[in-house]
Amino acid sequence: MLFTITYEGQNTQELGFLLHKNPSRAQQFELNYGRAYVFYPEVSDTRTTAALLLDIDPIDLARGKVGSKEGGLFDYVNDRPYASTSFMSTAIVRVFGTAMSGRCDKRPELAQTPLKLTATLSALRDSGDTELANKLFEPLDYEVKTERRPLDERFPEWGDSPYIDLTISGTVRLCELLNHIYVLIPVFDKQKHYYIQEDEIRKLLDHGEGWLAEHPYRKKIVQRYFNYKRSYARLAISKLLEDDDTEETETEDTEIGEIEEIEMTEPETTETESEETETEQKEKRKFTPLNTKRMNAVKNAVLASGAQTVIDLGCGECRLTSLLLNEPQIKKVTACDVSVAELEKAAVRLHLDRMEPFRKKKLTLMQASLTYKDDRFSGYDCACVIEVIEHIEPSRLPALERSLFEFAKPGTVIITTPNREYNANYEHLKENSLRHGDHRFEWTRAEFKSWCEDMCDRFSYTCEISGIGDEDEKLGAPTQMGVFTRNG
């Protein structure tokens, strides 16, 4: 990951004073996930460039974390470090923290002077939203340029990469530039490498002071910054707007990225609204998210199967696992995920450190990949694979099928996956696009049925298919579920 700042004007080598980094030598900084290097590829009286190079070490990232001792190749192969995400934001604070505060003892007047600055960031994930960078930076008076490359020049049919190289230029104080970038990087890629806690609200407010409250897309920025942490997002917005008496604008509610699942405020009512409108608003407040319906449907299917031991494969933050731990019928639950970071989040979400002993005794957290044969997957009454298979490359599906149905072969297998036909009901989805940026494919109902029948024929199972969520008369339900029962 590379971040550069270029200063054009007179005596531009004074950028070193502002950044508190000597242009005559390279510097190295130790981070808990790798190293950061600062150097100056260009120094002159009229143009000076400072570069921050981030080198992530996957071993440092995984060391001491849940599952890392048995991580195998996971500790060495990780796609997350190779894009500008919260790793870069953290490095900017660590390396340029004094500059972000606007302090410069040697040149205090320069630190408060707007300068002609250009910043570049490589490999920002915008998931194909070509307007996202403009919507974020143009209201801050930057000139914005982006460059997107194909995924692979040898295979143009794969399309463009979901990553861009970003360049912004403007006349701005250096501290403002750094704070803008720090806050807005997570808006591009909502996934953070660390668990979000309440002190993150103060960080956002501090770095957004003086500009975020007036940004036309402030709500969406806050939502994505907290990655669907609804309570934190609500609190941050309320604090952000405490001293802001301006009215909400139509622009502020415009989508700036992929579909948002958070509504920050309930619809307001007025004395002139009709009785029918109030009833509709009550219905909205009773709305149950699809994921909640999905988890309850799977939990009920597990209990109906009579299973007492369950493995939750691709558990994520363990929402299903949490439900199963509350059921007296369930004696053992193993939550398995390929991502150590997700298992760490799960441990926090489950309050593992203060979990009741009877629940903690049921639970095992395990790092592993479903596309490899693993003896630890065997011996369970039921295996749940919830919204997982669509994240796997089609070429790897045969490996998953054998690992699950041939080698682990639990008595019951429960699989859920999106119904691609239902996507037509999502207004913000482009035609033929997938529901999530990381999905490798999505099946129609006919395709899912065909796949289920193939699994039954090859591995001696029977399968019952059903839908989850509000049914569309023509397009079916948003989620499709297959409950496989092993014969004999």
C-alpha atoms as one frame of an Amber mdcrd trajectory, in Angstrom:
protein
   0.000   0.000   0.000   1.341   3.398  -0.965   0.247   6.885   0.101   1.996
   9.989  -1.267   1.693  13.724  -0.611   3.108  16.242  -3.100   3.617  19.930
  -2.242   4.060  22.392  -5.131   5.054  26.029  -4.696   8.075  27.715  -3.144
  10.477  26.171  -0.626   8.499  22.947  -0.873  11.197  20.967   0.931   9.653
  22.464   4.085   7.098  19.663   3.765   9.613  17.795   5.923   9.010  20.260
   8.781   5.242  19.869   8.496   5.390  16.054   8.482   8.167  15.983  11.101
  10.095  13.641   8.809  13.548  14.511   7.435  13.619  14.425   3.601  17.305
  13.435   3.581  16.782   9.943   4.978  14.268   7.110   4.943  12.594   6.156
   8.216  11.043   2.925   9.441   8.196   2.466  11.927   7.175  -0.778  13.614
   3.455  -1.572  13.633   1.732  -4.529  15.256   0.856  -5.849  11.792   4.027
  -5.007   9.857   6.195  -1.977   9.073   5.719   1.504   7.652   8.396   3.332
   5.695   8.578   7.083   5.016  10.825   8.423   2.271  10.961  11.308  -0.211
  11.195  10.202  -3.863  11.249  13.837  -4.997  12.727  16.932  -3.273  13.236
  20.393  -4.800  12.452  24.042  -4.125   9.285  23.886  -6.249   8.029  20.315
  -5.838   8.488  17.797  -3.004   6.831  14.413  -2.532   6.650  12.362   0.667
   5.663   8.684   0.501   4.273   6.344   3.136   4.786   2.702   2.180   2.998
   0.070   4.226   4.335  -3.488   4.352   1.906  -5.891   6.039   3.260  -9.091
   7.572   0.438 -11.691   7.709   2.316 -13.555  10.441   2.392 -10.474  12.664
  -1.267  -9.967  11.877  -2.227 -13.490  12.944   0.289 -14.005  15.768  -1.415
 -14.636  19.085  -4.895 -14.577  17.600  -7.620 -17.190  17.833  -6.760 -20.154
  15.636  -3.335 -18.925  14.536  -1.498 -21.899  16.030  -3.389 -24.240  13.732
  -3.857 -21.732  10.933  -1.765 -23.578   8.348  -1.574 -21.604   5.139  -4.010
 -18.994   6.460  -1.191 -17.224   8.288   0.684 -16.866   5.005  -2.135 -16.217
   2.536  -4.427 -13.264   3.184  -6.017 -10.941   0.630  -6.834  -8.150   3.084
  -3.339  -6.589   3.495  -3.014  -5.756  -0.170  -5.578  -2.941  -0.314  -5.726
   0.488   1.332  -8.051  -0.126   4.273  -7.972   0.628   7.996  -4.346  -0.580
   7.942  -3.461   2.617   6.087  -5.614   4.821   8.334  -3.883   3.421  11.400
  -0.463   3.913   9.847  -1.242   7.552   8.983  -2.109   8.293  12.617   0.949
   6.440  13.869   3.424   8.104  11.482   1.875  11.535  10.858  -0.062  12.035
  14.117   1.622  15.346  15.012   1.031  16.716  11.514  -2.648  15.735  11.761
  -2.975  17.879  14.888  -1.724  20.926  12.970   1.352  21.378  15.147   4.717
  22.468  13.739   6.983  24.215  16.244   9.582  25.214  13.638   7.094  26.592
  11.090   3.791  27.212  12.943   2.585  29.759  10.376   3.138  27.256   7.538
   1.085  24.605   9.328  -1.886  26.995   9.308  -1.437  28.042   5.676  -3.404
  26.419   2.815  -0.906  24.808   0.443  -1.143  23.376  -3.054  -1.195  19.665
  -2.181  -1.829  16.469  -4.124  -2.373  13.121  -2.426  -2.507   9.662  -3.992
  -3.765   6.397  -2.542  -3.373   3.055  -4.274  -5.832   0.150  -4.224  -8.924
   1.670  -2.629 -11.955  -0.620  -2.856 -15.032   1.105  -4.262 -16.699  -2.089
  -5.569 -17.287  -0.523  -8.970 -19.061   2.620  -7.712 -17.488   5.095 -10.105
 -18.968   8.150  -8.356 -18.034   7.293  -4.774 -14.689   9.131  -4.719 -16.198
  12.260  -6.280 -19.093  12.337  -3.820 -16.741  12.074  -0.877 -13.953  14.480
  -1.850 -15.465  17.063  -4.218 -17.589  18.670  -1.447 -14.259  19.301   0.323
 -13.047  21.326  -2.713 -10.678  18.705  -4.118 -10.132  17.912  -7.750 -10.620
  14.152  -7.969  -9.099  11.673 -10.413  -9.436   7.902 -10.309  -7.889   5.090
 -12.304  -9.286   1.573 -12.501  -7.538  -1.395 -14.060  -8.960  -4.684 -15.363
  -8.832  -7.638 -12.993  -6.493  -9.390 -15.386  -5.432  -8.009 -18.755  -5.185
 -11.564 -20.088  -8.867 -12.191 -19.296 -10.820  -9.034 -20.219 -14.102 -10.938
 -19.800 -13.501 -10.866 -16.037 -14.218  -7.147 -16.116 -12.707  -4.305 -14.116
 -11.138  -4.498 -10.701 -13.215  -3.323  -7.697 -10.179  -1.224  -6.689  -9.121
   2.234  -7.803  -6.028   4.423  -7.535  -7.169   7.791  -6.180  -5.599  11.227
  -6.689  -6.984  14.344  -4.995  -5.636  17.871  -5.426  -6.506  21.130  -3.698
  -5.316  24.152  -1.784  -5.691  23.032   1.787  -3.856  22.850   5.090  -1.842
  19.662   5.461  -3.607  18.721   8.704  -6.979  18.988   6.951  -5.839  16.765
   4.092  -4.601  14.067   6.462  -7.780  14.097   8.540 -10.009  13.956   5.453
  -8.167  10.889   4.196  -8.094   9.213   7.620 -11.894   9.436   8.000 -12.814
   8.601   4.406 -10.625   5.530   3.791 -13.017   3.310   5.834 -15.932   4.623
   3.745 -14.419   2.882   0.719 -13.740  -0.412   2.490 -15.947  -0.802   5.547
 -14.050  -3.781   6.915 -11.603  -2.808   9.666  -8.714  -4.996  10.799  -9.573
  -4.355  14.453 -12.724  -4.663  16.519 -14.695  -1.397  16.685 -15.286  -0.144
  20.216 -16.998   2.925  21.623 -13.817   5.014  21.677 -14.016   4.953  17.863
 -16.783   7.567  18.158 -14.367  10.028  19.727 -11.786   9.310  17.038 -14.302
  10.090  14.310 -15.463  13.302  15.957 -11.906  14.488  16.584 -10.702  13.849
  13.044 -13.959  15.109  11.520 -14.022  18.332  13.528 -14.732  21.402  11.452
 -15.836  19.639   8.257 -17.741  16.382   8.738 -20.880  18.000  10.200 -21.213
  20.122   7.050 -20.494  17.336   4.555 -23.591  16.589   2.412 -23.061  12.834
   2.820 -22.259  12.860   6.517 -24.825  10.204   7.429 -23.541   7.703   4.910
 -19.958   8.442   5.909 -20.755   7.697   9.550 -22.756   4.568   8.706 -19.979
   3.051   6.648 -17.236   4.221   9.028 -18.817   2.113  11.779 -19.569  -0.819
   9.475 -23.183  -1.275  10.580 -22.519  -0.688  14.294 -25.914   0.927  14.569
 -25.705   2.194  18.143 -22.301   3.801  17.571 -23.438   5.374  14.300 -26.549
   6.855  15.923 -24.550   8.249  18.834 -21.883   9.702  16.546 -24.474  11.419
  14.360 -26.307  12.870  17.354 -23.069  14.284  18.759 -21.989  15.508  15.352
 -25.191  17.478  14.899 -25.516  18.838  18.447 -24.360  22.305  17.378 -25.635
  22.096  13.819 -29.026  23.755  13.328 -29.137  23.276   9.565 -31.927  21.250
   8.047 -31.316  17.840   6.526 -31.075  18.056   2.746 -32.274  15.706   0.088
 -28.674  15.242  -1.065 -27.698  13.825   2.289 -29.985  10.845   1.910 -28.642
   9.892  -1.506 -26.890   6.531  -1.694 -23.122   6.852  -2.153 -22.232   3.196
  -2.348 -23.756  -0.236  -2.383 -27.087  -0.916  -0.695 -27.162   0.353   2.901
 -28.957  -1.775   5.460 -29.103   0.845   8.217 -31.827   3.411   8.700 -30.584
   5.947  11.194 -33.906   7.546  12.163 -37.529   6.545  12.394 -39.875   8.403
  10.002 -41.375  11.471  11.632 -45.128  12.042  11.807 -47.053  15.277  11.729
 -50.534  16.176  12.887 -51.674  16.409   9.262 -50.667  12.882   8.320 -53.477
  10.431   7.619 -54.386   7.457   9.771 -53.266   5.127   6.970 -49.787   6.693
   6.932 -49.408   6.190  10.694 -50.365   2.533  10.280 -47.775   2.118   7.550
 -45.138   3.654   9.801 -46.004   1.240  12.599 -45.578  -1.612  10.147 -42.144
  -0.284   9.189 -41.128  -0.243  12.844 -42.111  -3.920  13.057 -39.892  -4.784
  10.107 -37.710  -7.844  10.713 -34.358  -7.873   8.860 -33.846 -10.724   6.424
 -30.781 -11.936   8.317 -32.861 -12.315  11.501 -35.456 -14.347   9.605 -32.681
 -16.438   8.075 -31.022 -17.252  11.393 -34.325 -18.158  13.046 -35.278 -20.397
  10.107 -31.959 -22.233  10.287 -32.155 -22.576  14.068 -35.643 -24.082  13.765
 -34.416 -26.494  11.077 -31.549 -27.598  13.316 -33.897 -28.260  16.220 -36.386
 -30.067  13.968 -33.617 -32.401  12.814 -33.082 -33.556  16.397 -29.402 -32.599
  16.294 -27.518 -32.201  19.558 -24.070 -31.399  18.137 -23.684 -28.717  15.446
 -20.807 -27.229  13.470 -21.381 -23.732  12.069 -19.111 -23.572   9.006 -18.310
 -20.040   7.886 -19.696 -18.736  11.167 -18.689 -15.078  10.719 -19.565 -13.213
  13.918 -21.457 -16.270  15.255 -25.029 -14.999  15.074 -26.352 -18.513  14.461
 -24.006 -19.995  17.055 -25.300 -17.512  19.627 -28.877 -18.667  19.036 -27.970
 -22.345  19.247 -26.098 -21.913  22.534 -29.389 -20.860  24.151 -31.155 -24.103
  23.180 -31.217 -26.876  25.824 -31.383 -29.485  23.046 -27.946 -28.440  21.757
 -25.054 -29.964  23.717 -22.116 -28.834  21.554 -21.561 -26.052  19.005 -18.355
 -25.559  17.030 -18.041 -22.212  15.246 -15.586 -22.417  12.343 -14.319 -19.686
  10.016 -11.338 -19.206   7.714 -10.884 -15.634   9.028  -9.075 -15.201  12.326
 -10.363 -11.614  12.468 -13.974 -12.827  12.283 -13.356 -15.319  15.096 -11.930
 -12.532  17.228 -15.018 -10.421  16.601 -17.159 -13.444  17.423 -15.408 -13.931
  20.769 -16.148 -10.308  21.666 -19.726 -10.453  20.412 -20.407 -13.625  22.383
 -18.830 -12.063  25.508 -16.639 -15.132  25.751 -14.661 -13.678  28.660 -17.753
 -13.584  30.876 -19.972 -16.225  29.283 -21.972 -18.433  31.621 -20.050 -21.688
  32.295 -22.798 -23.957  30.941 -22.816 -22.082  27.608 -19.045 -21.780  27.425
 -18.722 -25.530  27.921 -20.780 -26.079  24.761 -18.697 -23.768  22.572 -15.573
 -24.292  20.475 -14.052 -21.677  18.146 -12.003 -23.127  15.308 -10.096 -21.685
  12.345 -10.273 -23.821   9.190 -11.246 -23.756   5.523 -14.274 -25.643   4.255
 -12.582 -26.325   0.916 -10.057 -28.703   2.517 -10.647 -32.111   4.045 -10.462
 -31.697   7.816 -11.053 -34.511  10.290 -12.273 -31.944  12.806 -15.429 -31.491
  10.704 -16.521 -35.091  11.343 -18.742 -36.471  14.082 -21.469 -33.785  14.173
 -25.186 -34.381  13.953 -25.673 -31.245  11.854 -23.507 -28.917   9.751 -24.728
 -25.412   8.864 -23.294 -23.520   5.883 -25.134 -20.205   5.964 -24.547 -17.674
   3.145 -21.093 -19.149   2.467 -20.984 -21.073  -0.802 -21.633 -17.992  -2.946
 -18.320 -16.561  -1.655 -16.365 -19.515  -3.071 -14.947 -19.647  -6.571 -16.974
 -22.098  -8.711 -13.765 -24.015  -9.447 -13.425 -24.696  -5.689 -16.995 -25.920
  -5.179 -16.136 -29.599  -5.863 -13.599 -29.439  -3.018 -16.258 -28.036  -0.683
 -18.757 -30.672  -1.752 -16.396 -33.540  -0.981 -15.178 -31.985   2.274 -18.742
 -31.562   3.512 -20.792 -34.417   2.083 -18.193 -37.146   1.489 -15.694 -36.738
   4.326 -17.522 -34.921   7.160 -20.925 -36.480   6.194 -23.073 -35.202   9.099
 -26.583 -36.543   9.522 -28.054 -33.186   8.511 -26.610 -30.424   6.324 -28.323
 -27.026   6.155 -27.285 -24.632   3.377 -28.634 -21.183   2.584 -27.708 -18.965
  -0.361 -29.228 -15.941  -2.154 -31.901 -16.382  -4.809 -30.523 -14.420  -7.775
 -33.965 -13.983  -9.326 -35.112 -11.943  -6.319 -32.401  -9.324  -6.964 -34.782
  -7.613  -9.385 -36.666  -6.345  -6.315 -33.647  -4.396  -5.066 -33.908  -0.986
  -6.710 -30.286  -0.030  -6.035 -28.810  -3.156  -7.611 -27.674  -2.757 -11.176
 -29.010  -5.269 -13.684 -27.170  -8.612 -13.547 -25.083  -7.477 -10.550 -24.637
  -9.645  -7.457 -25.962  -8.886  -4.006 -22.536  -8.492  -2.390 -19.163  -7.411
  -3.730 -17.491 -10.622  -2.545 -20.016 -13.014  -4.117 -18.494 -15.176  -6.848
 -21.891 -16.323  -8.131 -25.571 -16.476  -7.159 -27.977 -19.235  -8.135 -31.499
 -19.068  -9.470 -34.014 -21.372  -7.821 -33.674 -23.866 -10.678 -29.873 -23.829
 -10.424 -29.958 -24.354  -6.657 -32.455 -27.204  -7.027 -30.269 -28.850  -9.664
 -27.198 -28.564  -7.428 -29.079 -30.019  -4.444 -30.302 -32.980  -6.506 -26.740
 -33.609  -7.677 -25.486 -33.666  -4.067 -28.226 -36.115  -3.122 -27.432 -38.461
  -6.006 -23.654 -38.422  -5.452 -23.546 -38.613  -1.662 -26.755 -40.427  -0.693
 -28.802 -37.633   0.866 -32.353 -36.389   0.479 -33.115 -32.682   0.412 -36.027
 -30.390   1.219 -35.826 -26.895  -0.311 -37.674 -23.852   1.029 -37.525 -20.052
   0.879 -36.726 -17.542   3.618 -38.081 -13.991   3.672 -40.997 -12.292   1.959
 -42.109 -14.315  -1.049 -42.502 -12.663  -4.442 -45.183 -14.359  -6.515 -42.934
 -14.578  -9.569 -39.410 -14.331  -8.185 -39.659 -16.393  -4.999 -38.002 -15.563
  -1.661 -34.745 -13.619  -1.238 -32.984 -16.580   0.415 -33.224 -20.249  -0.492
 -32.512 -23.021   2.019 -31.731 -26.675   1.469 -32.008 -29.139   4.387 -30.135
 -32.349   3.500 -30.711 -35.587   5.450 -28.263 -38.470   5.055 -29.814 -41.783
   3.986 -29.373 -44.803   6.195
